[in-house]
Amino acid sequence: MKYLRDQGMDVALLRKMHQSNTETFGAAISYRHGNPYRVFNGPNITYHRRLLFVAAEHWRTGTGFQELTEAAIERFDVSAR
């Protein structure tokens, strides 16, 4: 999460992956540090997988965040949980 923020990912893309207009990097970081196991419950796992995919692929390939966000949403569909 900090990697995405520090690399300049737009918060609008974070919100698109989270499907919430109020998500922030600070809130997402705080949420995960509070209880790291809750990322594996319910819809959180889909969001977590999307975040990991975007961070890993950006680090590995340098592909832009917009493209990676679209790929993550397609790859980790909420209905596919």
Sequence and secondary structure as in RCSB ss.txt:
>XXXX:A:sequence
MKYLRDQGMDVALLRKMHQSNTETFGAAISYRHGNPYRVFNGPNITYHRRLLFVAAEHWRTGTGFQELTEAAIER
FDVSAR
>XXXX:A:secstr
 HHHHHTT  HHHHHHHHT SS  HHHHHHHHHH GGGGGSTTHHHHHHHHHHHHHHHHHH   HHHHHHHHHHH
S GGG 
